[in-house]
Amino acid sequence: MIRAAMPDDMIQLVELGRAFNLEAGYGDMVPFDEQSFGHTLACLGTAKLLLVVETDAGIVGMGAADVAPSICNHAVKIGREAFWYVLPEHRKGVGRKLLDALECAAKNYGATFFDVVAEDGKRAEALARIYRAAGYSPTERTFRKEL
């Protein structure tokens, strides 16, 4: 079941965030900070853009989005996947359902477009396949430099 996150979910979501940070390849660049991630969760949850995947095993996944006006035309709102993560042993088919639910939440918030990211981490190619199958096409590449 995919549902909106509730305050009681936050402890489990912080632990999923820690796993996401490592698997996405951020761990070496950006150390995980529980307080920061908890604050992010609270903000996205208030906007109803934070979702959880719950099974008999408990919360096994999460996803969040934000929605903001386009910088070139404020009448056009763009939803952006902030993160989505499902524990590896629960991924078969659940990830795509979570992505669909995030799109729906962003659309309900007024988004006309939805952007997703495939980090250059361990799952970049798998994510790219999921995105293409869901109708996404590449629009830009992001580069990062440590200052």
N, CA, C and O atoms as a DFTB+ gen file, in Angstrom:
588 C
 N C O
     1  1       0.843      -1.173       0.000
     2  2       0.000       0.000       0.000
     3  2       0.892       1.241       0.000
     4  3       1.876       1.316       0.737
     5  1       0.534       2.202      -0.831
     6  2       1.222       3.487      -0.852
     7  2       0.277       4.514      -0.260
     8  3      -0.887       4.608      -0.648
     9  1       0.795       5.280       0.684
    10  2      -0.034       6.266       1.379
    11  2       0.802       7.484       1.738
    12  3       2.030       7.464       1.657
    13  1       0.110       8.543       2.136
    14  2       0.798       9.740       2.618
    15  2       1.504       9.410       3.926
    16  3       0.985       8.655       4.748
    17  1       2.675       9.974       4.110
    18  2       3.427       9.757       5.344
    19  2       2.725      10.444       6.509
    20  3       2.040      11.453       6.340
    21  1       2.915       9.873       7.690
    22  2       2.361      10.433       8.915
    23  2       3.512      10.694       9.886
    24  3       4.584      10.105       9.743
    25  1       3.303      11.563      10.863
    26  2       4.394      11.858      11.813
    27  2       4.989      10.619      12.476
    28  3       6.190      10.587      12.743
    29  1       4.185       9.610      12.745
    30  2       4.701       8.394      13.382
    31  2       5.667       7.612      12.490
    32  3       6.384       6.739      12.980
    33  1       5.697       7.908      11.203
    34  2       6.572       7.199      10.251
    35  2       8.002       7.730      10.246
    36  3       8.897       7.073       9.715
    37  1       8.231       8.899      10.822
    38  2       9.483       9.617      10.599
    39  2      10.735       8.860      11.031
    40  3      11.754       8.938      10.345
    41  1      10.694       8.141      12.127
    42  2      11.896       7.410      12.564
    43  2      12.293       6.380      11.511
    44  3      13.470       6.265      11.170
    45  1      11.322       5.634      10.996
    46  2      11.625       4.636       9.958
    47  2      12.097       5.309       8.679
    48  3      12.985       4.792       8.001
    49  1      11.514       6.455       8.341
    50  2      11.902       7.133       7.107
    51  2      13.319       7.683       7.185
    52  3      14.026       7.712       6.177
    53  1      13.737       8.115       8.351
    54  2      15.122       8.586       8.508
    55  2      16.086       7.432       8.240
    56  3      17.121       7.632       7.605
    57  1      15.766       6.239       8.710
    58  2      16.631       5.083       8.455
    59  2      16.649       4.724       6.972
    60  3      17.699       4.372       6.435
    61  1      15.502       4.810       6.307
    62  2      15.478       4.589       4.860
    63  2      16.300       5.665       4.147
    64  3      16.969       5.380       3.153
    65  1      16.250       6.895       4.651
    66  2      17.041       7.984       4.075
    67  2      18.530       7.714       4.168
    68  3      19.284       8.023       3.245
    69  1      18.951       7.139       5.280
    70  2      20.366       6.788       5.446
    71  2      20.769       5.758       4.381
    72  3      21.826       5.885       3.762
    73  1      19.932       4.743       4.171
    74  2      20.223       3.718       3.161
    75  2      20.229       4.320       1.759
    76  3      21.093       3.997       0.945
    77  1      19.267       5.193       1.480
    78  2      19.202       5.874       0.176
    79  2      20.476       6.670      -0.070
    80  3      21.055       6.591      -1.154
    81  1      20.915       7.431       0.918
    82  2      22.099       8.279       0.782
    83  2      23.325       7.456       0.389
    84  3      24.128       7.884      -0.440
    85  1      23.460       6.292       0.981
    86  2      24.600       5.428       0.651
    87  2      24.460       4.806      -0.728
    88  3      25.405       4.820      -1.517
    89  1      23.291       4.263      -1.021
    90  2      23.110       3.558      -2.291
    91  2      23.144       4.501      -3.487
    92  3      23.610       4.122      -4.562
    93  1      22.660       5.711      -3.311
    94  2      22.645       6.673      -4.416
    95  2      24.032       7.220      -4.714
    96  3      24.228       7.900      -5.721
    97  1      24.992       6.930      -3.849
    98  2      26.352       7.396      -4.093
    99  2      26.663       8.735      -3.454
   100  3      27.710       9.322      -3.730
   101  1      25.772       9.230      -2.605
   102  2      25.995      10.524      -1.961
   103  2      26.862      10.420      -0.717
   104  3      27.478      11.406      -0.314
   105  1      26.922       9.246      -0.103
   106  2      27.560       9.080       1.192
   107  2      28.974       9.622       1.281
   108  3      29.360      10.168       2.314
   109  1      29.755       9.481       0.216
   110  2      31.132       9.969       0.238
   111  2      31.219      11.487       0.133
   112  3      32.148      12.099       0.661
   113  1      30.250      12.089      -0.550
   114  2      30.274      13.540      -0.748
   115  2      29.508      14.290       0.332
   116  3      29.961      15.317       0.837
   117  1      28.338      13.756       0.675
   118  2      27.446      14.447       1.599
   119  2      27.117      13.492       2.745
   120  3      26.279      12.602       2.595
   121  1      27.773      13.676       3.883
   122  2      27.468      12.790       5.016
   123  2      25.996      12.940       5.417
   124  3      25.446      14.042       5.409
   125  1      25.379      11.827       5.762
   126  2      23.972      11.833       6.152
   127  2      23.817      12.497       7.516
   128  3      24.555      12.185       8.450
   129  1      22.858      13.410       7.629
   130  2      22.570      14.102       8.882
   131  2      21.098      13.882       9.220
   132  3      20.214      14.363       8.512
   133  1      20.841      13.159      10.297
   134  2      19.470      12.811      10.670
   135  2      18.580      14.036      10.848
   136  3      17.443      14.043      10.376
   137  1      19.075      15.061      11.516
   138  2      18.257      16.255      11.749
   139  2      17.879      16.940      10.444
   140  3      16.732      17.348      10.265
   141  1      18.821      17.064       9.550
   142  2      18.548      17.708       8.267
   143  2      17.509      16.927       7.479
   144  3      16.557      17.498       6.947
   145  1      17.703      15.609       7.408
   146  2      16.768      14.791       6.652
   147  2      15.392      14.798       7.313
   148  3      14.374      14.832       6.621
   149  1      15.353      14.768       8.630
   150  2      14.081      14.843       9.353
   151  2      13.341      16.136       9.055
   152  3      12.121      16.134       8.893
   153  1      14.075      17.238       8.981
   154  2      13.461      18.526       8.644
   155  2      12.901      18.496       7.221
   156  3      11.799      18.984       6.970
   157  1      13.661      17.923       6.299
   158  2      13.193      17.787       4.921
   159  2      11.906      16.969       4.876
   160  3      10.945      17.348       4.204
   161  1      11.891      15.846       5.594
   162  2      10.698      15.002       5.633
   163  2       9.495      15.770       6.167
   164  3       8.397      15.669       5.619
   165  1       9.699      16.529       7.223
   166  2       8.594      17.280       7.830
   167  2       8.024      18.294       6.845
   168  3       6.805      18.427       6.738
   169  1       8.880      19.005       6.129
   170  2       8.413      19.996       5.160
   171  2       7.636      19.351       4.022
   172  3       6.569      19.835       3.644
   173  1       8.163      18.268       3.476
   174  2       7.490      17.598       2.365
   175  2       6.205      16.919       2.828
   176  3       5.232      16.848       2.078
   177  1       6.201      16.424       4.052
   178  2       5.000      15.797       4.597
   179  2       3.877      16.791       4.787
   180  3       2.716      16.473       4.530
   181  1       4.205      17.986       5.231
   182  2       3.199      19.034       5.415
   183  2       2.541      19.385       4.087
   184  3       1.349      19.690       4.041
   185  1       3.314      19.341       3.014
   186  2       2.788      19.647       1.678
   187  2       2.076      18.449       1.045
   188  3       1.575      18.552      -0.074
   189  1       2.028      17.315       1.749
   190  2       1.411      16.069       1.242
   191  2       2.150      15.528       0.022
   192  3       1.554      14.885      -0.842
   193  1       3.440      15.792      -0.040
   194  2       4.264      15.311      -1.140
   195  2       5.283      14.274      -0.667
   196  3       6.289      14.036      -1.334
   197  1       5.019      13.665       0.479
   198  2       5.857      12.612       1.038
   199  2       4.999      11.364       1.171
   200  3       3.983      11.365       1.865
   201  1       5.424      10.292       0.493
   202  2       4.659       9.053       0.463
   203  2       5.477       7.910       1.046
   204  3       6.707       7.941       1.025
   205  1       4.783       6.899       1.568
   206  2       5.454       5.707       2.070
   207  2       4.858       4.472       1.405
   208  3       3.695       4.456       1.000
   209  1       5.686       3.446       1.308
   210  2       5.246       2.131       0.859
   211  2       5.202       1.253       2.099
   212  3       6.215       1.053       2.770
   213  1       4.019       0.734       2.395
   214  2       3.856      -0.086       3.582
   215  2       3.354      -1.473       3.196
   216  3       2.418      -1.611       2.408
   217  1       3.990      -2.496       3.762
   218  2       3.571      -3.884       3.562
   219  2       3.389      -4.513       4.940
   220  3       3.474      -3.829       5.960
   221  1       3.141      -5.806       4.962
   222  2       3.058      -6.520       6.240
   223  2       4.373      -6.422       7.011
   224  3       4.390      -6.557       8.235
   225  1       5.471      -6.187       6.298
   226  2       6.787      -6.063       6.925
   227  2       7.021      -4.671       7.504
   228  3       8.056      -4.433       8.126
   229  1       6.090      -3.756       7.315
   230  2       6.244      -2.377       7.787
   231  2       6.507      -1.447       6.621
   232  3       6.152      -1.752       5.482
   233  1       7.125      -0.322       6.900
   234  2       7.459       0.644       5.854
   235  2       8.716       0.171       5.143
   236  3       9.776       0.039       5.754
   237  1       8.589      -0.081       3.846
   238  2       9.706      -0.627       3.067
   239  2      10.173       0.326       1.972
   240  3      11.111       0.014       1.239
   241  1       9.524       1.490       1.854
   242  2       9.912       2.448       0.833
   243  2       9.322       3.813       1.114
   244  3       8.425       3.974       1.941
   245  1       9.852       4.786       0.404
   246  2       9.392       6.169       0.564
   247  2       9.701       6.943      -0.703
   248  3      10.574       6.560      -1.481
   249  1       8.992       8.013      -0.900
   250  2       9.260       8.889      -2.027
   251  2       8.737      10.268      -1.717
   252  3       7.793      10.428      -0.943
   253  1       9.352      11.265      -2.323
   254  2       8.916      12.638      -2.097
   255  2       9.164      13.462      -3.350
   256  3      10.027      13.148      -4.170
   257  1       8.389      14.513      -3.468
   258  2       8.518      15.431      -4.598
   259  2       8.344      16.856      -4.096
   260  3       7.839      17.089      -2.997
   261  1       8.764      17.782      -4.904
   262  2       8.414      19.171      -4.655
   263  2       7.844      19.737      -5.946
   264  3       8.087      19.201      -7.027
   265  1       7.097      20.803      -5.833
   266  2       6.465      21.443      -6.984
   267  2       6.744      22.933      -6.891
   268  3       6.541      23.548      -5.844
   269  1       7.213      23.510      -7.998
   270  2       7.541      24.929      -8.022
   271  2       7.280      25.479      -9.421
   272  3       7.268      24.732     -10.399
   273  1       7.072      26.787      -9.503
   274  2       6.886      27.400     -10.821
   275  2       8.167      27.306     -11.665
   276  3       9.281      27.337     -11.143
   277  1       7.972      27.194     -12.959
   278  2       9.103      27.251     -13.880
   279  2       9.742      28.623     -13.776
   280  3       9.042      29.620     -13.600
   281  1      11.057      28.689     -13.881
   282  2      11.724      29.985     -13.777
   283  2      11.414      30.884     -14.982
   284  3      11.563      32.103     -14.896
   285  1      10.987      30.292     -16.096
   286  2      10.704      31.068     -17.301
   287  2       9.241      31.430     -17.463
   288  3       8.903      32.323     -18.240
   289  1       8.368      30.742     -16.733
   290  2       6.937      31.016     -16.835
   291  2       6.283      30.501     -15.556
   292  3       6.075      29.298     -15.398
   293  1       5.961      31.414     -14.650
   294  2       5.434      31.017     -13.347
   295  2       4.054      30.382     -13.424
   296  3       3.587      29.823     -12.431
   297  1       3.390      30.449     -14.567
   298  2       2.098      29.788     -14.726
   299  2       2.269      28.282     -14.917
   300  3       1.316      27.518     -14.761
   301  1       3.484      27.864     -15.255
   302  2       3.775      26.444     -15.462
   303  2       4.496      25.923     -14.224
   304  3       5.567      26.409     -13.863
   305  1       3.894      24.929     -13.584
   306  2       4.516      24.330     -12.398
   307  2       5.178      23.009     -12.776
   308  3       4.636      22.209     -13.538
   309  1       6.363      22.813     -12.217
   310  2       7.128      21.608     -12.493
   311  2       7.310      20.834     -11.191
   312  3       7.793      21.369     -10.193
   313  1       6.914      19.569     -11.223
   314  2       7.166      18.681     -10.101
   315  2       8.528      18.051     -10.272
   316  3       8.952      17.741     -11.385
   317  1       9.202      17.868      -9.164
   318  2      10.536      17.258      -9.207
   319  2      10.606      16.176      -8.141
   320  3      10.255      16.402      -6.983
   321  1      11.056      15.022      -8.539
   322  2      11.285      13.946      -7.572
   323  2      12.415      14.389      -6.661
   324  3      13.518      14.669      -7.131
   325  1      12.156      14.455      -5.373
   326  2      13.212      14.789      -4.416
   327  2      14.026      13.538      -4.113
   328  3      15.256      13.578      -4.067
   329  1      13.330      12.435      -3.909
   330  2      13.947      11.138      -3.720
   331  2      12.850      10.079      -3.773
   332  3      11.680      10.364      -3.521
   333  1      13.240       8.881      -4.097
   334  2      12.375       7.713      -3.921
   335  2      13.273       6.527      -3.703
   336  3      14.302       6.371      -4.359
   337  1      12.868       5.696      -2.774
   338  2      13.724       4.590      -2.372
   339  2      12.855       3.458      -1.835
   340  3      11.930       3.683      -1.054
   341  1      13.164       2.252      -2.262
   342  2      12.507       1.047      -1.767
   343  2      13.622       0.075      -1.382
   344  3      14.592      -0.095      -2.120
   345  1      13.471      -0.555      -0.226
   346  2      14.464      -1.550       0.186
   347  2      14.627      -2.596      -0.912
   348  3      13.639      -3.013      -1.516
   349  1      15.865      -3.026      -1.178
   350  2      16.121      -3.933      -2.310
   351  2      15.235      -5.173      -2.345
   352  3      14.801      -5.581      -3.423
   353  1      14.963      -5.768      -1.220
   354  2      14.179      -7.006      -1.209
   355  2      12.690      -6.791      -1.491
   356  3      11.937      -7.759      -1.586
   357  1      12.260      -5.537      -1.625
   358  2      10.849      -5.222      -1.877
   359  2      10.642      -4.473      -3.201
   360  3       9.557      -3.941      -3.434
   361  1      11.640      -4.423      -4.053
   362  2      11.584      -3.557      -5.237
   363  2      10.732      -4.082      -6.383
   364  3      10.199      -3.271      -7.140
   365  1      10.578      -5.327      -6.547
   366  2       9.946      -5.865      -7.750
   367  2       8.547      -5.271      -7.961
   368  3       7.583      -5.689      -7.319
   369  1       8.454      -4.302      -8.860
   370  2       7.178      -3.686      -9.215
   371  2       6.723      -2.565      -8.307
   372  3       5.905      -1.738      -8.709
   373  1       7.240      -2.521      -7.085
   374  2       6.789      -1.506      -6.128
   375  2       7.345      -0.129      -6.490
   376  3       6.660       0.883      -6.338
   377  1       8.576      -0.099      -6.964
   378  2       9.190       1.183      -7.307
   379  2       8.392       1.940      -8.353
   380  3       8.188       3.148      -8.233
   381  1       7.942       1.236      -9.372
   382  2       7.166       1.879     -10.440
   383  2       5.838       2.415      -9.896
   384  3       5.397       3.496     -10.285
   385  1       5.206       1.659      -8.998
   386  2       3.955       2.126      -8.392
   387  2       4.203       3.376      -7.552
   388  3       3.380       4.292      -7.537
   389  1       5.329       3.412      -6.856
   390  2       5.679       4.588      -6.057
   391  2       5.930       5.790      -6.959
   392  3       5.487       6.896      -6.652
   393  1       6.634       5.584      -8.061
   394  2       6.875       6.669      -9.012
   395  2       5.549       7.203      -9.560
   396  3       5.361       8.416      -9.653
   397  1       4.637       6.310      -9.920
   398  2       3.315       6.723     -10.407
   399  2       2.572       7.546      -9.342
   400  3       1.931       8.548      -9.660
   401  1       2.665       7.119      -8.097
   402  2       1.991       7.834      -7.006
   403  2       2.606       9.217      -6.797
   404  3       1.889      10.172      -6.500
   405  1       3.923       9.331      -6.948
   406  2       4.577      10.644      -6.838
   407  2       4.115      11.575      -7.956
   408  3       3.845      12.753      -7.723
   409  1       4.029      11.035      -9.169
   410  2       3.525      11.839     -10.286
   411  2       2.118      12.350      -9.977
   412  3       1.811      13.520     -10.203
   413  1       1.283      11.479      -9.469
   414  2      -0.104      11.838      -9.149
   415  2      -0.150      12.918      -8.071
   416  3      -0.922      13.870      -8.180
   417  1       0.671      12.776      -7.034
   418  2       0.713      13.785      -5.966
   419  2       1.147      15.133      -6.522
   420  3       0.582      16.166      -6.163
   421  1       2.162      15.127      -7.409
   422  2       2.637      16.381      -8.002
   423  2       1.566      16.989      -8.903
   424  3       1.369      18.204      -8.898
   425  1       0.879      16.157      -9.673
   426  2      -0.191      16.656     -10.544
   427  2      -1.313      17.270      -9.699
   428  3      -1.843      18.325     -10.046
   429  1      -1.673      16.616      -8.601
   430  2      -2.697      17.158      -7.705
   431  2      -2.274      18.480      -7.085
   432  3      -3.119      19.280      -6.683
   433  1      -0.973      18.712      -7.007
   434  2      -0.417      19.952      -6.463
   435  2      -0.288      21.025      -7.547
   436  3       0.146      22.144      -7.273
   437  1      -0.670      20.673      -8.783
   438  2      -0.668      21.648      -9.867
   439  2       0.443      21.511     -10.886
   440  3       0.554      22.341     -11.788
   441  1       1.271      20.481     -10.766
   442  2       2.388      20.317     -11.702
   443  2       1.889      19.898     -13.080
   444  3       0.972      19.085     -13.206
   445  1       2.512      20.469     -14.108
   446  2       2.250      20.115     -15.492
   447  2       3.285      19.116     -16.003
   448  3       2.991      18.294     -16.870
   449  1       4.484      19.194     -15.465
   450  2       5.592      18.313     -15.834
   451  2       6.150      17.694     -14.561
   452  3       5.940      18.208     -13.463
   453  1       6.864      16.581     -14.722
   454  2       7.500      15.937     -13.577
   455  2       8.894      15.504     -13.986
   456  3       9.060      14.793     -14.977
   457  1       9.898      15.927     -13.230
   458  2      11.292      15.595     -13.492
   459  2      11.780      14.546     -12.497
   460  3      11.410      14.568     -11.323
   461  1      12.610      13.634     -12.980
   462  2      13.212      12.604     -12.140
   463  2      14.718      12.587     -12.355
   464  3      15.223      13.133     -13.336
   465  1      15.427      11.957     -11.429
   466  2      16.883      11.936     -11.463
   467  2      17.380      10.499     -11.385
   468  3      16.818       9.679     -10.659
   469  1      18.423      10.202     -12.124
   470  2      19.138       8.938     -11.992
   471  2      20.581       9.289     -11.646
   472  3      21.388       9.590     -12.526
   473  1      20.893       9.245     -10.361
   474  2      22.240       9.594      -9.913
   475  2      23.259       8.639     -10.514
   476  3      22.936       7.497     -10.839
   477  1      24.480       9.108     -10.657
   478  2      25.553       8.240     -11.127
   479  2      26.018       7.351      -9.987
   480  3      27.204       7.329      -9.655
   481  1      25.104       6.631      -9.398
   482  2      25.405       5.704      -8.313
   483  2      25.285       4.280      -8.791
   484  3      25.424       3.990      -9.980
   485  1      25.029       3.409      -7.867
   486  2      24.979       1.979      -8.151
   487  2      23.801       1.584      -9.029
   488  3      23.847       0.541      -9.680
   489  1      22.739       2.397      -9.063
   490  2      21.525       2.001      -9.774
   491  2      21.187       2.908     -10.954
   492  3      20.036       2.927     -11.391
   493  1      22.129       3.641     -11.468
   494  2      21.849       4.608     -12.534
   495  2      21.205       3.958     -13.758
   496  3      20.217       4.476     -14.278
   497  1      21.739       2.849     -14.219
   498  2      21.196       2.209     -15.421
   499  2      19.824       1.602     -15.174
   500  3      18.949       1.670     -16.037
   501  1      19.630       1.009     -13.998
   502  2      18.314       0.440     -13.666
   503  2      17.267       1.548     -13.608
   504  3      16.154       1.376     -14.106
   505  1      17.612       2.674     -13.009
   506  2      16.679       3.798     -12.949
   507  2      16.376       4.334     -14.341
   508  3      15.227       4.652     -14.648
   509  1      17.389       4.435     -15.176
   510  2      17.175       4.928     -16.541
   511  2      16.192       4.031     -17.289
   512  3      15.342       4.531     -18.026
   513  1      16.294       2.720     -17.110
   514  2      15.350       1.794     -17.751
   515  2      13.925       2.015     -17.233
   516  3      12.973       2.033     -18.013
   517  1      13.786       2.182     -15.931
   518  2      12.457       2.422     -15.342
   519  2      11.873       3.715     -15.892
   520  3      10.701       3.760     -16.266
   521  1      12.679       4.759     -15.944
   522  2      12.194       6.054     -16.417
   523  2      11.769       5.993     -17.881
   524  3      10.714       6.515     -18.243
   525  1      12.580       5.361     -18.719
   526  2      12.211       5.247     -20.135
   527  2      10.915       4.453     -20.302
   528  3      10.056       4.825     -21.102
   529  1      10.774       3.366     -19.552
   530  2       9.556       2.553     -19.623
   531  2       8.328       3.332     -19.159
   532  3       7.211       3.044     -19.588
   533  1       8.532       4.316     -18.284
   534  2       7.426       5.131     -17.773
   535  2       7.143       6.345     -18.663
   536  3       6.275       7.157     -18.345
   537  1       7.875       6.470     -19.781
   538  2       7.610       7.559     -20.717
   539  2       8.485       8.783     -20.561
   540  3       8.241       9.796     -21.216
   541  1       9.501       8.719     -19.711
   542  2      10.408       9.850     -19.522
   543  2      11.464       9.865     -20.619
   544  3      11.825       8.821     -21.161
   545  1      11.953      11.054     -20.939
   546  2      13.080      11.184     -21.848
   547  2      14.092      12.133     -21.216
   548  3      13.715      13.030     -20.462
   549  1      15.370      11.940     -21.516
   550  2      16.398      12.813     -20.926
   551  2      16.189      14.265     -21.356
   552  3      15.858      14.543     -22.509
   553  1      16.387      15.185     -20.407
   554  2      16.237      16.601     -20.727
   555  2      17.483      17.408     -20.417
   556  3      17.710      18.445     -21.040
   557  1      18.293      16.962     -19.475
   558  2      19.535      17.666     -19.171
   559  2      20.437      16.740     -18.371
   560  3      20.006      15.681     -17.914
   561  1      21.675      17.139     -18.206
   562  2      22.633      16.413     -17.377
   563  2      23.129      17.365     -16.306
   564  3      23.285      18.561     -16.549
   565  1      23.368      16.845     -15.157
   566  2      23.876      17.651     -14.053
   567  2      25.326      17.289     -13.791
   568  3      25.689      16.113     -13.784
   569  1      26.141      18.286     -13.579
   570  2      27.537      18.073     -13.242
   571  2      27.787      18.715     -11.889
   572  3      27.166      19.722     -11.549
   573  1      28.702      18.131     -11.114
   574  2      28.976      18.645      -9.770
   575  2      30.471      18.821      -9.608
   576  3      31.271      18.031     -10.110
   577  1      30.831      19.885      -8.886
   578  2      32.223      20.174      -8.592
   579  2      32.324      20.571      -7.130
   580  3      31.533      21.381      -6.647
   581  1      33.274      20.014      -6.436
   582  2      33.498      20.407      -5.045
   583  2      34.225      21.740      -5.018
   584  3      35.206      21.933      -5.736
   585  1      33.751      22.645      -4.202
   586  2      34.368      23.973      -4.093
   587  2      35.206      24.093      -2.834
   588  3      35.798      25.143      -2.583
